[in-house]
Amino acid sequence: MLVLLPPSEGKAASGRGAPLKPEGLSLPGLAGARAAVLDELVELCAADEEKAREVLGLSEGLRGEVAKNAELRTAGARPAGEIYTGVLYDALDLATLDTAAKRRAARSLLVFSGLWGAVSVADRIPSYRCSMGVKLPGLGALAAHWRGPMASVLPEAAGDGLVLDLRSAAYAAAWKPKGEVAGRTATVRVLHARVVDGVERRSVVSHFNKATKGRIVRSLLTAGAAPASPAELVEALRDLGHTVEAEPPAKPTAAWALDVVVRDIH
């Protein structure tokens, strides 16, 4: 099972660990594309703070993020699972998983990134600021920059197993599973169900969508679940206490769309 996650806007500090070793990152087929983004981002942020802030879409209060990007090659690096913070990662709470579940996380969780393309939660990276929606002056739109390398690297990473795609739309734009891989892919929508005047009404949630996705991944890792297909994923999630609604797609090369229904949101 390969689980695709979005990053978080906010990130933990890099800390005092050894600096980035690009050659040590997972998915070595992305190395060239990573180097191109890293080179331009560092150069931009070191040379022109105001232009960098404009390109990155940063407010005045986030000016310090530009200086942080300028030092990416020498800043301390930490596992990506510690760098990314926010609602999904708080709910996933990788640090409190047992040893076996942490190993499963390192094998199966990939975080998409405007800077790195995609990294394992075990890959050591520095804290940075560069969303997938950024358009660098030289490379252009990052989502488009990543599509070519991703088209060959991600199907290989997926192998013949399930792909659980929990990315937001901006990051999904960098790679869309196609063909036979798409048929083994499942996306998740979280719906909040509540009774209003005796009638159940459902709505898409945002904050709790992220928290629920984090809990789903944590429950799969903790249980050691290894669904090999979207249909098996539906059964595994139901066995773990989640309310899941899904119908097989009309085409065998289309992704499954799962609705996870929650009644208590927290």
C-alpha positions in Angstrom: 0.0 0.0 0.0 1.3 3.5 -0.9 -0.3 6.4 0.9 -0.1 9.9 -0.8 -0.3 12.8 1.7 -0.3 16.6 1.2 2.3 18.6 3.2 1.5 21.2 5.7 1.9 25.0 5.2 3.4 25.3 8.7 6.5 23.3 9.5 8.6 22.6 12.5 12.0 24.2 12.8 14.8 22.3 11.1 16.7 21.8 14.3 20.5 21.1 14.6 20.8 17.9 12.8 23.1 17.2 9.9 22.3 19.2 6.7 20.3 17.9 3.7 21.8 15.0 1.7 19.8 15.1 -1.5 21.3 11.8 -2.7 19.8 10.1 0.4 16.2 11.0 -0.4 13.7 8.4 -1.5 12.6 8.2 -5.1 16.0 8.9 -6.7 14.3 9.3 -10.1 13.2 12.7 -8.9 16.8 13.9 -8.1 17.2 16.0 -11.2 13.9 17.8 -10.8 14.6 18.3 -7.1 18.0 19.9 -7.8 16.5 22.3 -10.3 13.8 23.5 -7.8 16.3 23.7 -4.9 18.9 25.6 -7.0 16.4 28.2 -8.2 14.6 28.6 -4.9 17.8 29.1 -2.9 19.2 31.6 -5.5 16.0 33.6 -5.6 15.7 33.8 -1.8 19.3 34.7 -1.3 19.3 37.4 -4.0 16.0 39.3 -3.7 13.9 39.0 -0.6 11.0 41.1 -1.9 10.8 39.3 -5.2 11.0 35.9 -3.4 8.2 36.9 -1.0 6.1 37.9 -4.0 6.8 34.6 -5.9 6.1 32.5 -2.9 3.0 34.4 -1.9 4.2 35.2 1.6 2.8 38.0 3.7 5.0 40.6 5.5 4.7 38.5 8.6 6.3 35.5 6.9 9.3 37.4 5.7 11.5 35.1 7.7 10.6 32.2 5.5 12.6 33.7 2.7 15.8 33.7 4.8 15.1 30.1 5.8 14.9 29.1 2.1 18.1 30.8 1.4 19.9 28.5 3.9 18.3 25.2 2.8 21.6 23.6 1.9 23.2 24.2 5.3 20.2 24.0 7.6 19.7 21.0 9.9 17.5 18.2 8.6 15.0 16.1 10.4 12.7 13.3 9.2 9.9 14.7 7.1 7.4 13.2 9.5 8.7 15.6 12.1 9.0 18.6 9.9 5.3 18.5 8.7 2.8 19.7 11.3 -0.8 20.7 11.2 -4.1 19.0 11.6 -3.5 15.8 9.6 -0.1 15.2 11.1 -1.3 15.9 14.6 -4.0 13.2 14.1 -1.5 10.8 12.5 0.9 11.4 15.4 3.8 9.4 14.0 5.9 9.9 17.1 3.6 7.8 19.2 3.3 4.8 16.9 4.9 1.6 18.0 8.1 0.4 16.3 6.3 -1.9 13.8 3.8 0.8 12.8 6.7 3.3 12.3 8.4 0.9 9.9 5.2 0.5 8.0 4.8 4.3 7.8 8.4 4.7 6.5 7.6 2.2 3.7 4.2 3.4 2.7 3.7 7.1 3.4 4.8 9.7 0.8 4.4 13.4 1.3 4.0 15.5 -1.8 5.9 18.8 -1.9 6.5 21.7 -4.3 10.2 21.6 -3.5 11.0 17.9 -3.2 8.2 16.4 -5.4 7.5 13.6 -2.9 9.4 12.3 0.1 9.1 9.4 2.5 8.2 10.5 6.1 11.5 9.0 7.1 13.5 11.2 4.6 15.6 13.9 6.3 14.8 17.4 5.0 15.1 20.9 6.4 12.1 23.1 7.1 11.2 25.2 4.0 8.4 27.2 2.4 7.4 26.4 -1.2 3.9 25.3 -2.1 3.0 23.3 -5.2 1.1 26.4 -6.4 4.3 28.4 -6.8 5.4 29.6 -10.2 9.2 30.1 -10.2 10.6 32.7 -12.7 12.8 30.1 -14.4 11.1 26.7 -14.0 7.5 28.0 -14.2 4.6 26.3 -12.4 5.8 23.6 -10.1 2.9 21.3 -10.6 3.8 21.2 -14.3 7.5 20.8 -13.5 6.8 17.7 -11.5 4.4 15.9 -13.9 7.1 14.5 -16.2 9.4 13.0 -13.6 6.4 11.8 -11.5 4.8 10.0 -14.5 7.6 7.4 -14.5 8.7 7.4 -10.8 5.3 7.1 -9.0 3.9 4.1 -10.9 7.1 2.3 -10.1 6.8 3.2 -6.4 3.2 2.0 -6.4 4.2 -1.4 -7.7 1.2 -3.6 -8.0 -0.4 -2.6 -4.8 -3.1 -0.2 -3.5 -2.7 3.6 -3.8 -4.5 5.6 -1.1 -4.6 9.1 -2.4 -5.3 11.7 0.3 -3.7 14.7 -1.4 -5.4 18.1 -1.8 -6.1 19.3 -5.3 -3.0 21.4 -5.7 -0.7 18.5 -5.0 -2.8 16.0 -6.9 -2.1 18.1 -10.0 1.6 17.0 -9.9 0.6 13.3 -10.6 -2.6 11.7 -11.6 -2.7 7.9 -11.6 -3.6 6.5 -15.0 -4.6 3.2 -16.5 -4.1 0.1 -14.4 -2.6 2.1 -11.5 -5.7 4.3 -11.4 -7.8 1.2 -11.0 -5.9 0.4 -7.8 -6.3 3.9 -6.5 -8.8 5.1 -3.9 -9.5 8.7 -2.9 -11.3 9.7 0.3 -14.0 12.4 0.9 -15.0 13.1 4.5 -18.7 13.9 5.1 -20.2 15.2 8.4 -23.6 13.7 9.0 -26.0 15.4 11.3 -29.7 15.3 11.9 -31.6 18.6 11.3 -35.4 18.6 11.9 -35.4 14.8 11.8 -33.6 14.6 8.5 -30.0 13.6 8.1 -27.9 16.1 6.2 -24.4 15.8 5.1 -21.7 18.3 4.4 -18.1 18.4 3.3 -15.8 19.5 6.2 -12.4 21.1 6.0 -10.5 21.1 9.3 -12.1 17.8 10.3 -11.5 16.4 6.9 -7.7 16.6 7.5 -8.0 15.2 11.1 -10.2 12.3 9.9 -7.7 11.4 7.1 -4.9 11.4 9.7 -6.9 9.1 11.9 -7.6 6.8 9.0 -3.9 6.4 8.2 -3.0 5.9 11.8 -5.6 3.2 12.3 -4.4 1.3 9.2 -0.7 1.5 10.4 -1.5 0.6 13.9 -3.6 -2.4 12.9 -1.0 -3.6 10.4 -3.7 -3.6 7.7 -2.4 -4.4 4.2 -5.3 -4.0 1.8 -4.2 -4.8 -1.8 -7.2 -3.2 -3.6 -9.7 -0.4 -3.0 -12.4 -3.1 -2.3 -10.2 -4.6 0.4 -9.5 -1.0 1.8 -13.2 -0.5 2.2 -13.5 -3.7 4.2 -10.4 -2.9 6.3 -11.7 0.6 7.2 -15.1 -0.8 8.2 -13.4 -3.5 10.3 -11.5 -0.6 12.1 -14.8 1.1 12.9 -15.0 3.7 10.1 -18.3 4.3 8.3 -17.4 4.0 4.6 -19.6 4.2 1.5 -18.3 3.3 -1.9 -19.3 1.8 -5.2 -16.9 0.3 -7.7 -16.3 2.7 -10.6 -17.9 2.0 -14.0 -14.4 1.6 -15.6 -11.7 -0.7 -14.3 -9.2 2.0 -15.0 -10.9 4.6 -12.9 -10.1 5.4 -9.2 -12.5 4.5 -6.5 -14.1 7.4 -4.6 -14.7 6.6 -0.9 -17.0 8.6 1.4 -16.1 8.4 5.0 -19.0 9.5 7.1 -18.4 11.0 10.6 -21.0 12.1 13.1 -18.9 13.5 15.9 -16.2 15.9 14.7 -13.3 16.8 16.9 
